[in-house]
Every structure is written in C-alpha cells, then in structure tokens.
Amino acid sequence: MIPAIADSQPAELTLRPGAAAARPVTTADTPWSDRYALRARGMTSSVLRELLKLVEDPGIISFAGGLPAPEVFPGAEIEAAARLVVAEHAATALQYGATEGYLPLRELLVRHMARYGIEVTPANVLITSGAQQGLDLVGKLFINSGDRVLTEEPTYVGALQAFTAYQARYMTVPIDEEGMCTDRLEEALRAGPKFLYVLPNFQNPGGVTLSLERRWRLVELASRYGTPIVEDDPYGQLRYEGRHLPPLVQIDAEHHGSARRGRPYRGGVIYLGSLSKTLAPGLRIGWIVAPEEVVARLVQMKQGSDLHTSTFAQMVAYEVARGGFLDRHVRHIRKVYGERRNAMLSALERFFPPGARWTHPEGGLFLWATLPEGFDAAELLAEALKEKVAFVPGSAFYPNGGGRNTMRLNFSYSRPEVIEEGILRLGRVIARGT
Ligand SMILES: Cc1ncc(COP(=O)(O)O)c(C=O)c1O
C-alpha cells in the first residue's frame, strides 16, 4: 500500500527499511508524484464522490448523490438468499469463478432483458462489478490516448472518469427534452469518434428520455458512419409514466434484420445494465451485452482487473431475483420513486423563483434545473450547504466546460416531506441570489 503523506507535515518514513542513514522523505521530495502515469495526471477525484460524503451528515437534506432509497432495499430477501447460498452452495460461492460470470445469473438476465425487448444469448453477456466497471472495461478495450469519445452534453460524470483514465478527449452533442439532439449528430459523427456514449432512458444527469424517432435516427446514423454505440441503461425499468421505448440495442438488431430469440447478437451496440437501482448497489452487480467476439476481449480486460465479479454476490443476486421477485420489486420501487418525483416537481412549482426551469423526467432518479443566466450553481452550493441542503452543480457533467447555471437534483433518496423542505430551502437560497 502507498503510505499516505500529509501535505503539511514531513512524513517519518524511509524508503529502504534497514538502511541506517536513509534520509527521511518529506513532501518536498516525495518520490510518488513524478512517477504517476501520464493518464493519472488528467484525473481528479469525482465531485460526486466527494459530495456523497455529505450524505453521511444526518442533518443535511441531500439531493446530491444518485442513491437509491434504503427503505426499498430488499433486506429480508437478501438475508435469506445469503443464508441459502452459504448453507447449500458454499463450495461454488466461495471459490474462484468464471470471468464471464455465474451462468444461471446470465441466463436469468437474458430472460429478463427479453421482457424489455432485448433478444440475446448468455454468450453475449458478461457480468461486471457494477455498470461502472463496464464503462472502465469499455475504455480499456477501445480508447487509445487522444481518441475522441462522443457524448451527450451534459453526461454521466462516472463515464467521464472511466474514459478519462484512458486519456480520452470528448466531442459533445447537446440534449433537449427529447434527449440527444440528433439533428446535430451527423456533423459530429463525420469527425470520426471512437464510439458514441449515450443514456437513452431518464438520462443522468438531465432526466430526459430519447424519443422513439430520435432512437431510430441515432442508430441509422451511427450505423451509416460505422460508429459503435455504448448504451448505458441503469434506469430503464424505473419508468413512472409513459410507455416503454425500445433500447438502442433492440433497434440496432431490427435495423440489421437480426433480431431473433435465441440468436446471438452481432450488432453495433454495447449495452450496459445494472442491478444497483433495482436490487441494491452494494451487491455491485452489472452486466455488459455485446457481440460474442467483443465479450471475449472484454473478458481479457476484466481478468486483469478483478478476475471475476464476486461469485457470492452473483449467487445472492440470482437467488433473490429468480422466481419473479425482481419484477415485483421493480413495481414497488416505481411506486415509491414516482411519488418522490411528483413531490419534487410540485415543490419546485411552489418554491423555485420565476425564471428557473426544470425537466420533467418520466423515470429514473434525477431532474435537471436551469437557473437564469448569471447564476453560478457552484457558488449557490456553498450557500445551500449553510442551509443544510445539497445538490450537484451541473458543470460537473460538462466534459468540455459549461453549464454554470445548472444543477442536478436527485429525488429517489429522500422521503416526500423531506424533499418538500429541501426544495423550500433551496428556493430561498436561489431567491437571495437573484
Ligand atoms: C448512468 C450511470 N451509469 C452507470 C452507473 C454505475 O452504476 P453501478 O452501480 O451499476 O456501477 C451509474 C450510477 O449511478 C449511472 O448513473
């Protein structure tokens, strides 16, 4: 482990244990900083992760993290599943496992996705340690230093963290209420990005959903320019109004005339799923859907990272999810979060000042507010924290800068009455700033 060297004090450690005259190492000549790889230089710690620490202060009303509500965690079911896995399957659960993942879980996910229109086989599925690892593995497999990745603007900050580690540069296309503005896409595709990263459902952070028409347009254009699509969909099942829209991976299969049950998927989309928002993020179970040859290469990337995702966690997730529980549980979560979204929309109407606008998410965990020009959401955050309410300033989600007057508000974590109080406080802070 790398010893922590405090900035302010000389550390009393020597580099060569036993070397009697070894010089004490101080911050001034720490041997670490000039040895970090080039890719580490562009990296900073995520504003989001730093903010998540605030949630630990029980006095703060936090709209900052993307946290599921702890009240909806299926604790009893997970406890029962964990007992069963240890009692009956310890030899498998506690042993090393296949990098691809626990086969019964991959088969279950294939059946589950088929209900949402995605027709693939277990050979197309790689279990990952959360969708976040999926993003990292995609970066590891595809991004050379300086490669351009095309994203929405704003986009998920965790993807930027994952791709920036491989020294990606970013090209962006703005979003509006119907998701990525596909009328701006062709121009960007012409510049030859390595791949297109997109969140069609209840976008993080925008809360917007890509319309059906734009989904087709996006797939057609990406296919015409030969640009692979990375579709990140951790929230797809958490819809509170409107009808389910087909994922890009399904549209792509239809576009190429290859959508058939039981047939391996061979198209141009890599799809990322997650159990974090539908069961519990602490399990760290996500998955990648990709053509078999891409799965094989991703498996090699994953072996260098962690050999495989925890077999124990995969088996517990499988035992909890099978037999229809996952579907029943998703229905329950939709109800709880739908009420919280409504509570936030209603509080915004009442307490945010005129001139502020916000999105109306049909699902997911976030909405996106835009304050009048001239506001700086980062400065507002400092004031808001004095009132014990937190949010994420929108600029964190802009890969190339911008979005100073925007903010992301999470509505899944707090109860409706707490949401109302938090938006009241935030409204007061904004009104003072006008
Ligand atoms: C858009 C998006 N992708 C990926 C992730 C990572 O999810 P997981 O917990 O599955 O790693 C998140 C988490 O909030 C997310 O919002």
PDBQT file of the ligand as one rigid body, heavy atoms in Angstrom, charges set to zero:
ROOT
HETATM    1  C1  LIG A 501     -25.630   6.440 -15.930  1.00  0.00    +0.000 C 
HETATM    2  C2  LIG A 501     -24.940   5.551 -14.969  1.00  0.00    +0.000 A 
HETATM    3  N1  LIG A 501     -24.141   4.580 -15.416  1.00  0.00    +0.000 NA
HETATM    4  C3  LIG A 501     -23.510   3.746 -14.579  1.00  0.00    +0.000 A 
HETATM    5  C4  LIG A 501     -23.643   3.879 -13.221  1.00  0.00    +0.000 A 
HETATM    6  C5  LIG A 501     -22.891   2.938 -12.317  1.00  0.00    +0.000 C 
HETATM    7  O1  LIG A 501     -23.778   2.025 -11.760  1.00  0.00    +0.000 OA
HETATM    8  P1  LIG A 501     -23.325   0.732 -10.964  1.00  0.00    +0.000 P 
HETATM    9  O2  LIG A 501     -23.758   0.914  -9.563  1.00  0.00    +0.000 OA
HETATM   10  O3  LIG A 501     -24.030  -0.396 -11.642  1.00  0.00    +0.000 OA
HETATM   11  O4  LIG A 501     -21.849   0.605 -11.089  1.00  0.00    +0.000 OA
HETATM   12  C6  LIG A 501     -24.457   4.876 -12.697  1.00  0.00    +0.000 A 
HETATM   13  C7  LIG A 501     -24.591   5.043 -11.226  1.00  0.00    +0.000 C 
HETATM   14  O5  LIG A 501     -25.246   5.888 -10.716  1.00  0.00    +0.000 OA
HETATM   15  C8  LIG A 501     -25.130   5.733 -13.599  1.00  0.00    +0.000 A 
HETATM   16  O6  LIG A 501     -25.925   6.714 -13.171  1.00  0.00    +0.000 OA
ENDROOT
TORSDOF 0
